[in-house]
Every structure is written in C-alpha cells, then in structure tokens.
C-alpha cells in the first residue's frame, strides 16, 4: 500500500505548506446499516454482521468551507457458519481514506459533505473440509458521506455522519458518532 503512505505523508505535511491552517483529530464509533458485501458462501445461511466499527481521523481546514480529511477505519469482523464444513469464514476488514470535505457553518453547528477514495483490505480464513484456508482481498473504491457537527467547546466538537463505501463493486453504509479536537 505505498500509495496510502504517500497520500498520508502529503496530508500530514499540508499544514506546513498552508501556514495558519486549522488541524483536527477525532475518534468515532460506528454501526453498519446496509451492505451488499459480506454475503454467506452458501445460499440461505446468515452472516454475523460486522462487529464494533471505529475510525480515527484527522483533517486540515483549507478555509471556512473546505477541508481535507484522512481516516483509518476498522470495520470489524464477519463470521459465518463455523460448524459447517466447506461453508464458513472468519475475516476482518479495515481501510484508509482521503476525502475532500465541504462545510456549511451555521454558528456552532456545521453541516458537511465529503467525497474521496478508500483503500480497503480484508483478511482472514475460510473454513473448509481440508482445514482453514487463508482469505485475502483488497481494493480501492469511492467514499461519500454527509453529517452534522456541533461545537461543544471552542476546540471540542461532536458529530454524527453517514458514509457509504464502494468495496470492489459491492457497497456498505455506516452511521458514525464521533468527537474531535481542533488545534
């Protein structure tokens, strides 16, 4: 994932180029609300949903209405059918993103929308008659989101947002509650 390292390096160096740009860091917890990825390998079997999802994000405001945000996502794991031979799996999904964020500030409340790229990777094991077999896939897709942020204190904010992700032709959506600190 050398592209991710380059993108994150540029993201972290951006404040030096921009002079007095405002920085922020945040943490969010999420819940998957819809997905077309993660179907069971055998028709009619249920997949246990992704468990706790969380993200760590940071951003640079390029002005009052525009910013750039980088995020690490831990989407959790999924499991299916551990007691059925040749039908089960246990995997974890994570990713990195970089997005352009548009903002509409309304005093202490701010509406925002974002669009960007997501680099994702899923790894784990498939359960077969012959024993566990490694599973791995990765890809790049688009990410879109909308949300609302409320400044609780001058440097502390809470936000709620909805994001949708392209995961190799399939999609997933999540709701997030997050808190961030501005510097």
C-alpha positions as CSV (number, residue, x, y, z in Angstrom):
1,X,0.0,0.0,0.0
2,X,2.7,2.5,-1.0
3,X,0.0,4.9,-2.4
4,X,-1.5,5.2,1.0
5,X,1.8,6.1,2.6
6,X,2.4,8.8,0.0
7,X,-1.1,10.2,0.4
8,X,-0.9,10.2,4.2
9,X,2.6,11.8,4.1
10,X,1.3,14.6,1.9
11,X,-1.7,15.0,4.2
12,X,0.5,15.4,7.3
13,X,2.8,17.8,5.6
14,X,0.0,20.0,4.3
15,X,-0.2,22.3,7.4
16,X,3.4,23.4,6.8
17,X,2.5,24.4,3.3
18,X,-0.7,26.1,4.3
19,X,0.6,28.3,7.1
20,X,-2.2,29.0,9.6
21,X,-4.5,26.1,8.6
22,X,-6.6,24.6,11.4
23,X,-6.0,21.0,12.3
24,X,-8.3,18.5,13.9
25,X,-8.1,14.9,15.2
26,X,-11.1,12.7,16.1
27,X,-12.4,9.3,17.0
28,X,-15.7,7.7,16.0
29,X,-17.7,4.6,16.7
30,X,-19.9,3.2,14.0
31,X,-22.7,0.8,13.1
32,X,-23.2,-0.8,9.7
33,X,-26.6,0.0,8.4
34,X,-26.6,-1.6,5.0
35,X,-24.3,-3.8,2.9
36,X,-24.2,-5.8,-0.3
37,X,-20.7,-7.1,0.5
38,X,-20.4,-9.9,3.1
39,X,-22.8,-12.4,1.8
40,X,-22.7,-16.0,3.0
41,X,-20.9,-18.5,0.7
42,X,-23.9,-20.8,0.8
43,X,-27.4,-19.5,-0.1
44,X,-29.7,-19.1,2.8
45,X,-27.1,-19.0,5.6
46,X,-26.8,-15.9,7.7
47,X,-23.6,-13.9,8.2
48,X,-23.0,-12.5,11.6
49,X,-22.8,-8.7,11.0
50,X,-19.6,-6.7,11.3
51,X,-19.0,-6.1,15.0
52,X,-17.7,-2.9,16.5
53,X,-16.5,-0.5,13.9
54,X,-14.4,2.5,14.8
55,X,-12.3,5.1,13.0
56,X,-9.5,7.5,13.7
57,X,-9.5,10.6,11.6
58,X,-7.6,13.9,11.1
59,X,-8.1,16.9,8.9
60,X,-6.9,20.2,7.7
61,X,-9.3,23.1,7.2
62,X,-8.3,24.9,4.0
63,X,-10.7,27.8,4.8
64,X,-14.1,28.2,6.2
65,X,-15.9,25.9,3.7
66,X,-13.3,23.4,2.6
67,X,-11.0,20.8,4.1
68,X,-9.2,17.6,3.6
69,X,-9.6,14.6,5.9
70,X,-7.7,11.3,6.3
71,X,-9.2,8.4,8.1
72,X,-8.2,4.9,9.3
73,X,-11.2,2.6,9.5
74,X,-11.5,-0.7,11.5
75,X,-14.8,-2.1,10.2
76,X,-14.6,-5.1,12.5
77,X,-15.0,-8.8,11.6
78,X,-17.6,-11.1,10.0
79,X,-18.1,-14.7,10.6
80,X,-20.4,-17.3,9.1
81,X,-21.2,-20.9,9.7
82,X,-18.3,-22.1,11.9
83,X,-19.9,-25.5,12.3
84,X,-20.5,-26.3,8.6
85,X,-17.6,-27.8,6.7
86,X,-16.8,-26.0,3.5
87,X,-19.1,-23.1,4.2
88,X,-17.6,-20.9,6.9
89,X,-15.2,-18.0,7.2
90,X,-13.8,-15.5,9.7
91,X,-12.4,-12.3,8.3
92,X,-11.5,-8.7,9.3
93,X,-12.0,-5.6,7.2
94,X,-10.1,-2.3,7.5
95,X,-9.2,0.7,5.3
96,X,-7.7,4.1,4.8
97,X,-9.3,7.1,3.1
98,X,-8.6,10.6,2.0
99,X,-11.5,12.9,1.3
100,X,-12.4,16.4,0.3
101,X,-14.8,17.9,2.9
102,X,-17.2,20.7,2.1
103,X,-18.7,22.6,5.0
104,X,-21.7,25.0,5.7
105,X,-21.0,26.6,9.1
106,X,-24.1,27.9,11.0
107,X,-22.7,29.4,14.2
108,X,-21.9,26.4,16.5
109,X,-23.5,23.9,14.1
110,X,-21.9,22.8,10.9
111,X,-23.3,20.7,8.0
112,X,-20.8,18.9,5.9
113,X,-20.4,16.5,3.0
114,X,-17.4,14.6,1.8
115,X,-16.2,12.6,-1.2
116,X,-12.9,10.7,-1.6
117,X,-11.1,7.5,-2.1
118,X,-11.0,4.4,0.2
119,X,-8.2,1.8,0.2
120,X,-9.6,-1.3,1.9
121,X,-8.2,-4.8,2.8
122,X,-9.9,-7.9,4.1
123,X,-8.1,-10.8,5.5
124,X,-8.9,-14.0,7.4
125,X,-9.7,-17.6,6.9
126,X,-12.2,-19.7,5.1
127,X,-13.2,-22.9,6.8
128,X,-13.0,-25.9,4.5
129,X,-13.2,-29.7,4.9
130,X,-9.4,-29.7,4.5
131,X,-9.0,-27.1,7.3
132,X,-8.6,-23.3,7.4
133,X,-7.5,-21.6,4.1
134,X,-6.3,-18.0,4.1
135,X,-8.6,-15.4,2.5
136,X,-7.4,-12.0,1.4
137,X,-8.7,-9.3,-0.8
138,X,-8.0,-5.6,-1.2
139,X,-9.1,-2.8,-3.4
140,X,-9.8,0.9,-3.9
141,X,-13.2,2.4,-4.1
142,X,-15.1,5.7,-3.6
143,X,-16.4,7.0,-0.3
144,X,-19.2,9.6,0.2
145,X,-20.6,11.0,3.4
146,X,-22.8,13.7,4.9
147,X,-23.2,14.8,8.5
148,X,-23.6,17.4,11.1
149,X,-21.1,18.7,13.7
150,X,-21.8,20.6,16.9
151,X,-19.1,22.6,18.7
152,X,-19.5,21.8,22.4
153,X,-16.5,24.0,23.3
154,X,-14.3,26.1,21.1
155,X,-11.9,23.2,20.4
156,X,-14.2,20.2,21.1
157,X,-16.9,19.0,18.8
158,X,-19.3,16.1,18.4
159,X,-20.6,14.9,15.0
160,X,-23.0,12.4,13.5
161,X,-22.4,11.2,10.0
162,X,-23.5,8.7,7.4
163,X,-20.9,7.3,5.0
164,X,-21.2,4.9,2.1
165,X,-18.2,2.9,0.7
166,X,-17.5,1.1,-2.6
167,X,-15.8,-2.2,-1.7
168,X,-14.8,-3.7,-5.0
169,X,-18.1,-3.4,-6.8
170,X,-20.1,-4.0,-3.6
171,X,-21.2,-1.3,-1.2
172,X,-21.6,-0.7,2.6
173,X,-23.0,2.1,4.6
174,X,-22.3,3.1,8.2
175,X,-23.6,5.6,10.8
176,X,-21.0,7.2,13.0
177,X,-20.9,9.1,16.2
178,X,-17.6,10.9,16.7
179,X,-15.8,13.5,18.7
180,X,-12.9,15.7,17.5
181,X,-10.4,18.2,18.9
182,X,-9.2,21.2,16.9
183,X,-5.7,22.7,17.2
